[in-house]
Amino acid sequence: MTATVARAESAPTANIPARKRWSVAEIEALFALPFNDLLFRAQQVHREHFDANAIQRSTLLSIKTGGCSEDCGYCSQSSRYDTGLEKESLLPLNEVLENARAAKAKGASRFCMGAAWRGPKEKDLAPVLDMVREVKKLGLETCVTLGMLKDGQASQLKDAGLDYYNHNIDTSPEFYGQIITTHTLQDRLDTLDKVRDAGINVCCGGIVGLGETQKSRAALIAELANMSPPPDSVPINNLVQVEGTPLDQAEPIDPFDFIRTIAAARITMPESYVRLSAGRQQMDDATQALCFMAGANSIFYGERLLTTDNPDADADDKLFARLGLKSI
């Protein structure tokens, strides 16, 4: 048994009701259900915990682009791959705030800031703390994704007013080493522990369409659902292929299998926000509507998602109007 699986099976804290432990086989059984039955079950679970027609909108800004030392096989920002992306310095505070104000004006309730680092040095963290404080003053929820954290850094972010820390586990434990070799899944789990211990909400999900099997997708959902507690926010990303990365020719996931993954996340993590994340630009409106039916109730809103395209705000507004959805 790996350390990761042992963590997922640890005993619940005293006086807190035990959550259901999801096996990979049980989640594979969800995937095997007839499509309509799976969506019906997911929609039932969704309505027990959320307004079925309310979607949380977040905006994601790259505050430091390119030059990352890691070798994540999907990432345009890795310095190991020639993707045509230029390395940029950390954005100045006034530019970040300008973007945050624009996001709020367009209906975003959460502002996420991402930096292409293995993890922040102390000199890097100080200006980010200022960004968190000032964005918080605008009345927005704050989220950052900065890579792996050192001891004490999560507490500094909490003191600055950070609401969410995003750190995805990307894929299943068994498949992880085929996608990333410069750090381990356990390294990511250790950062998530620091985030939880500091009292910051966890945003953690994964990517599908990496060439993984259905069993690997089930194992990804099981790893997330069996966290204690499960992430508050669960981004499900559909790989955006970037020329120059090792995965730029990966076999795309069937849209119905992607929707099944959303449904499985909703059923296994009933109280979490499930975010329809990267890859929406490549989805038609019908696919997105089925994802919302399957239990997705959060999106990234705005024309850019770090370094890749995202549907423009007007397109999302029109889709929401057609579906009778409201933003929160």
Order of alpha helices (4+ residues) and beta strands (2+ residues): alpha-alpha-alpha-beta-alpha-beta-alpha-beta-alpha-beta-alpha-alpha-beta-beta-alpha-beta-alpha-beta-alpha-beta-beta-beta-alpha-beta
